[in-house]
Amino acid sequence: MIFEAILTSATSDGTTHIAPLGFRREGEFVVLAPFHPSRTLDNLRATGLAALSHTDDTRVFAGCLTGRRDWPLMPCERIACGRLESALSHIELEVARIEEDPLRPRFLCRELLTRNHAPFPGHNRAQAAVIEACILVSRLGMLPADKVQREMDYLAIAIDKTAGPRELEAWGWLREKIAAHREAA
């Protein structure tokens, strides 16, 4: 099972990089598998430190994919890395082992600390649709344009029925990114 979260990774210069990333749990490990090339992958190799932030604000997911990465952070408790200030919960991680792969190396991480900050009410259908659209946007260079359009049309049903202002804003950013990608192609 893959879970979606915001990964903040420590950089070698002491700053924090923010990116959405799916993760798995395998036994005692949290497994991260960023694509080659990516800043997240480079940061995990360089510092071995990261935090997963769980948020119900899907604008953070959409924002990271559309050039809006300036989300408020606060320091983690046990590692030299930031985490989302608005996180409902977060997990601080340290890379224990790397399994190399030419497309997506696997970083097996130990949980150093887990904290809950606020109750998680669950995602509504629009929030889930925004997250699915984020995955599509992250793969615009890999997927056929007609597939992206069909899936966006289907996801728009949930947006139209259940979105609040934050989801509508995120959806708009994603649609703009897709349109810009099409114009550039």
C-alpha positions as CSV (number, residue, x, y, z in Angstrom):
1,M,0.0,0.0,0.0
2,I,1.3,3.5,-0.9
3,F,0.5,6.4,1.3
4,E,0.9,10.0,0.1
5,A,2.6,12.7,2.3
6,I,4.8,15.7,2.0
7,L,8.4,14.8,2.4
8,T,10.8,17.4,3.7
9,S,14.4,16.5,3.2
10,A,17.5,18.0,4.7
11,T,19.9,19.6,2.3
12,S,23.7,19.6,2.7
13,D,23.6,23.4,3.2
14,G,21.2,23.1,6.1
15,T,18.0,24.2,4.3
16,T,14.9,22.0,3.8
17,H,13.4,20.8,0.4
18,I,9.7,20.2,0.2
19,A,8.1,17.6,-2.2
20,P,5.1,15.3,-2.3
21,L,6.1,11.7,-2.2
22,G,4.4,8.4,-1.8
23,F,5.8,6.0,0.7
24,R,5.4,2.4,1.9
25,R,5.7,0.6,5.2
26,E,7.7,-2.7,5.0
27,G,8.3,-4.3,8.3
28,E,10.2,-2.0,10.5
29,F,11.0,0.4,7.7
30,V,9.4,3.4,5.9
31,V,10.4,3.0,2.3
32,L,10.9,6.1,0.1
33,A,11.5,5.6,-3.7
34,P,12.1,9.0,-5.4
35,F,12.7,9.0,-9.2
36,H,16.1,9.7,-10.8
37,P,16.8,12.6,-11.1
38,S,15.4,14.6,-8.2
39,R,16.5,16.9,-5.4
40,T,14.8,14.6,-2.9
41,L,16.9,11.7,-4.1
42,D,20.1,13.8,-3.9
43,N,19.2,15.1,-0.4
44,L,18.5,11.6,0.9
45,R,21.9,10.4,-0.4
46,A,23.7,13.5,1.0
47,T,22.2,13.7,4.5
48,G,20.1,10.6,5.1
49,L,17.5,12.7,7.0
50,A,13.9,13.5,6.1
51,A,10.5,14.0,7.7
52,L,7.0,12.9,6.4
53,S,4.3,15.5,7.1
54,H,0.7,14.4,6.9
55,T,-1.6,17.3,6.0
56,D,-5.2,17.8,4.9
57,D,-4.3,20.9,2.9
58,T,-3.9,19.6,-0.6
59,R,-2.7,23.0,-1.8
60,V,0.7,21.9,-0.4
61,F,0.8,18.9,-2.7
62,A,-0.4,21.0,-5.7
63,G,1.8,23.9,-4.8
64,C,5.0,21.9,-4.8
65,L,4.3,20.6,-8.3
66,T,3.4,24.1,-9.6
67,G,6.3,26.2,-8.2
68,R,4.7,27.2,-4.9
69,R,7.1,25.7,-2.4
70,D,7.1,28.4,0.3
71,W,5.1,26.6,2.9
72,P,5.7,27.5,6.6
73,L,8.1,25.0,8.3
74,M,9.2,24.4,11.8
75,P,12.2,22.5,13.1
76,C,12.0,18.8,13.7
77,E,12.6,17.5,17.2
78,R,15.4,14.9,16.6
79,I,16.8,15.7,13.2
80,A,18.3,18.7,11.5
81,C,15.4,19.2,9.1
82,G,12.2,21.1,8.9
83,R,8.6,19.8,8.8
84,L,5.4,21.4,7.7
85,E,4.1,23.7,10.3
86,S,0.5,22.7,9.4
87,A,1.2,19.0,9.7
88,L,-1.5,17.0,11.4
89,S,1.3,14.5,12.3
90,H,4.8,14.0,11.3
91,I,7.5,11.2,11.3
92,E,11.2,11.9,11.5
93,L,13.3,9.5,9.5
94,E,16.9,8.4,9.1
95,V,18.1,6.4,6.1
96,A,19.3,3.0,7.2
97,R,19.9,1.3,3.9
98,I,19.7,2.1,0.1
99,E,18.7,-0.4,-2.5
100,E,20.0,0.9,-5.8
101,D,17.8,1.0,-8.9
102,P,18.4,2.9,-12.2
103,L,14.8,4.4,-12.1
104,R,13.8,4.6,-8.4
105,P,16.3,3.7,-5.7
106,R,14.6,2.5,-2.5
107,F,15.6,4.3,0.8
108,L,14.8,2.1,3.8
109,C,14.3,4.5,6.7
110,R,14.1,4.1,10.4
111,E,11.4,6.1,12.3
112,L,13.2,8.2,14.9
113,L,10.1,10.0,16.1
114,T,6.4,10.2,15.4
115,R,4.2,13.0,16.6
116,N,0.4,13.7,16.3
117,H,-0.4,17.4,16.3
118,A,-4.1,17.5,15.4
119,P,-6.9,15.1,14.6
120,F,-7.1,13.8,11.0
121,P,-10.8,14.1,9.8
122,G,-10.0,12.1,6.6
123,H,-9.9,13.3,3.0
124,N,-13.0,14.2,1.2
125,R,-13.5,13.2,-2.5
126,A,-12.1,16.6,-3.8
127,Q,-9.0,16.3,-1.7
128,A,-8.4,12.8,-3.0
129,A,-9.0,14.0,-6.5
130,V,-6.4,16.8,-6.1
131,I,-3.9,14.3,-4.8
132,E,-4.6,12.0,-7.8
133,A,-4.2,15.0,-10.2
134,C,-0.9,15.8,-8.5
135,I,0.3,12.3,-9.4
136,L,-0.7,12.9,-13.0
137,V,1.0,16.3,-13.1
138,S,4.2,14.7,-11.7
139,R,4.2,12.4,-14.7
140,L,3.2,14.7,-17.5
141,G,6.4,13.8,-19.4
142,M,5.6,10.1,-19.1
143,L,1.9,9.9,-19.8
144,P,0.0,10.4,-23.1
145,A,-1.9,13.7,-23.2
146,D,-5.2,11.9,-23.9
147,K,-4.9,9.8,-20.8
148,V,-4.2,12.8,-18.6
149,Q,-7.2,14.6,-20.1
150,R,-9.5,11.6,-19.5
151,E,-8.4,11.2,-15.9
152,M,-8.7,14.9,-15.2
153,D,-12.2,14.9,-16.7
154,Y,-13.2,12.1,-14.3
155,L,-11.5,13.7,-11.3
156,A,-13.4,17.0,-12.0
157,I,-16.6,15.3,-11.0
158,A,-15.4,15.0,-7.4
159,I,-14.1,18.6,-7.5
160,D,-17.4,19.9,-8.8
161,K,-19.4,18.0,-6.1
162,T,-17.2,18.3,-3.0
163,A,-14.4,20.9,-3.3
164,G,-14.0,23.8,-0.8
165,P,-12.0,26.9,-1.5
166,R,-8.6,25.3,-0.8
167,E,-9.3,22.4,-3.1
168,L,-10.5,24.7,-5.9
169,E,-7.3,26.7,-5.6
170,A,-5.1,23.6,-5.8
171,W,-7.2,22.3,-8.8
172,G,-6.8,25.6,-10.6
173,W,-3.0,25.5,-10.2
174,L,-2.8,21.9,-11.5
175,R,-5.0,22.7,-14.5
176,E,-2.7,25.7,-15.3
177,K,0.3,23.4,-15.1
178,I,-1.2,20.9,-17.5
179,A,-2.2,23.7,-20.0
180,A,1.3,25.1,-19.9
181,H,2.8,21.7,-20.5
182,R,0.5,21.2,-23.5
183,E,1.4,24.6,-25.0
184,A,5.2,23.8,-24.6
185,A,4.8,20.4,-26.3
